Amino acid sequence: MLRFPSLLLLWLTHFIEHQVDAGNCWYEQGKNGRCQMLYISEMSREDCCRSERLGMAWTEEDVPTNTLFRWLLMHGGAPNCIPCKETCDNVDCGPGKKCKLNRRNKPRCVCAPDCSNNTFKGPVCGSDGTTYRNECALRRAKCRRYPNLVAQYQGKCKKTCNDVHCPGSSSCVVDQNNNAYCVTCERVCPEVTSPEQYLCGNDGINYASACHLRRATCILGRSIGVAYEGKCIDAQSCNDIRCPDGKKCLWDMRTSRGRCSVCENECPESQPGDGVCASDNATYRSECEMHRAACSRGLVLEASTTESRLTRIPTCSVTRTLKTASTFQMRYHGEGTKLLIKKRNLFSDFPSKAMSSCTAAFLDKQRDDEDEEKKEDNDDEGLDKTDYEDCNV
């Protein structure tokens, strides 16, 4: 008879202690001292701070959801914010990083790659098409923003394979945007099991599979591209070619062949240096704008394949210094189809223009981190100088 009341009392004691200790766990403490970006509610400080993630914080108040929302919306976060870690003691940031106190005396993990074994001290070309001042700068960029970034070859990024020395067994290939990359060619392709695997290349040749097309591209040393799925047909116009949903047939006046291409309605805002001299001898603000014009006319337009035919931006004189950064990844590629040659993946999807929305607190943190990065190393990435000449040749 006494067993049930004693168990009930024990449960009530545990429940009350848990309720007293429960609070809210947050991803970070903002510059205003308030907790921002809620991780989970009704969590003890001990459980919240058990996470190895640097920047976690905790508030004791267990308040209703509408109060939390009001704090975030009206006051920029929750008050009485208690950071889990206030020093760099016992902080493990992982390989290539170290803990450092920022300007607000808060611990944060910063990129600190070990560059002691780098034998080459000159510029290197990254897999994002950016020239980096040296391999250490590339490693910092890899740590900060681009986890898949690798060094393609030594020297500045080039538009042709001339003087490009690829490491190991990799070969130099120029993609449809006239950027030189080092890739590994596939030696053997699996046996074709279905006629549906056939692809018609932009060169009018039938390829038994995507693997066979990649292999031919690699051997050729430049992009071939997919015209459409299935074997090539003797098309007299785009009326003879059936493109899948989401694609439109564009006619190539030079080769008298058609190809299926993705057509976008809008283009991102162009930046200095994005200008393109196209095969119709016209200047477009960006590759995306060139492709939009091609779609509206139903004709294939391509960027000039010769470095001497780069367009001159109206505000440029003879030479303009540009930060190439990673705009290559955000641009729309010339033909809008799948990009056959990009980094080590020779058949990656066409990059998306969509960008997920962020909370104001997250953006604020990003700006703060960028300021810290500039302070640590303001010459992290190299700058390229690009000469622009008249489009009319």
Stockholm file with secondary structure:
# STOCKHOLM 1.0

chainA/1-393         MLRFPSLLLLWLTHFIEHQVDAGNCWYEQGKNGRCQMLYISEMSREDCCRSERLGMAWTEEDVPTNTLFRWLLMHGGAPNCIPCKETCDNVDCGPGKKCKLNRRNKPRCVCAPDCSNNTFKGPVCGSDGTTYRNECALRRAKCRRYPNLVAQYQGKCKKTCNDVHCPGSSSCVVDQNNNAYCVTCERVCPEVTSPEQYLCGNDGINYASACHLRRATCILGRSIGVAYEGKCIDAQSCNDIRCPDGKKCLWDMRTSRGRCSVCENECPESQPGDGVCASDNATYRSECEMHRAACSRGLVLEASTTESRLTRIPTCSVTRTLKTASTFQMRYHGEGTKLLIKKRNLFSDFPSKAMSSCTAAFLDKQRDDEDEEKKEDNDDEGLDKTDYEDCNV
#=GR chainA/1-393 SS CCHHHHHHHHHHHHHHHHHHHEEEEEEEECTTSSEEEEEEEEEEHHHHTTSCCTTCEEECCCCCHHHHHHHHHHHSSBSSCEESCSSSTTCCCCTTEEEEECTTSCEEEEECCCCTTCCCCSCEEETTSCEESSHHHHHHHHHHTCTTCCEEEESSCCSSSTTCCCSTTCEEEECTTSCEEEECCCSCCCCCCCGGGCEEETTSCEESSHHHHHHHHHHHTBCCCEEEESSCCCCSSGGGCCCCTTEEEEEETTTTEEEEEECCSCCCCCCTTCCEEBTTSCEESSHHHHHHHHHHHTBCCCBCSSGGGCCCCTTCCSEEEECCTTHHHHSCCTTCSCBSCBTTBTTBCCCCCCCCCCCHHHHHHHHHHHHHHHHHCTTCSCCEEEECCCSCC
#=GC SS_cons         CCHHHHHHHHHHHHHHHHHHHEEEEEEEECTTSSEEEEEEEEEEHHHHTTSCCTTCEEECCCCCHHHHHHHHHHHSSBSSCEESCSSSTTCCCCTTEEEEECTTSCEEEEECCCCTTCCCCSCEEETTSCEESSHHHHHHHHHHTCTTCCEEEESSCCSSSTTCCCSTTCEEEECTTSCEEEECCCSCCCCCCCGGGCEEETTSCEESSHHHHHHHHHHHTBCCCEEEESSCCCCSSGGGCCCCTTEEEEEETTTTEEEEEECCSCCCCCCTTCCEEBTTSCEESSHHHHHHHHHHHTBCCCBCSSGGGCCCCTTCCSEEEECCTTHHHHSCCTTCSCBSCBTTBTTBCCCCCCCCCCCHHHHHHHHHHHHHHHHHCTTCSCCEEEECCCSCC
//
